[in-house]
Amino acid sequence: MNGSEAEAIDFMNWFCDLPYRHKIFICGNHDECLYGANIDGLDGNVHYLCNTGVEIDGISFYGVPMFMGDCIAERQACNYAMIPNATDVLITHCPPYGILDYDDDMNYGSKELLRQVKGIMPRLHLFGHIHRHHGMTNVNSMIFSNGSIMNEDYSCLQSPNLIELV
């Protein structure tokens, strides 16, 4: 549940070998071993976003990870506040409050993130974290995608959300 350095390296090797033109990843709450890590040596078409962005084919991507130390110390709200206004595709681990975030009779999403998303209005917001609400929805012309690939008890793979950016 915490992820080890060996598991992170195994993931990166697998991810880099996927047959896609570009690949982007961020860290989630199971990736604490990568907190503060400087990940280098990735192929030029593989992008690790940690409160950073990249532009690919004229589309701006920005990624905000979810490290528990940031959440506990309230640095996460600062991370959300740094999301650039010119973001086309926002990638976070945590969902925005009230959007594909409901489980155990409560919404687990971030209200700070929801405020930022409403102000920025990215074309697409990709996130995960709440496994029970895998899926997609459209709100105010923005596509929200909870791409949690495992179900809530980690026993079954779910179909990926496929989105074509045009």
Salt bridges, closest charged atoms under 4 A:
ASP57 OD2 - ARG21 NH2 2.32
ASP70 OD1 - ARG75 NE 2.75
ASP103 OD1 - ARG132 NH1 2.92
GLU152 OE2 - ARG132 NH2 3.78
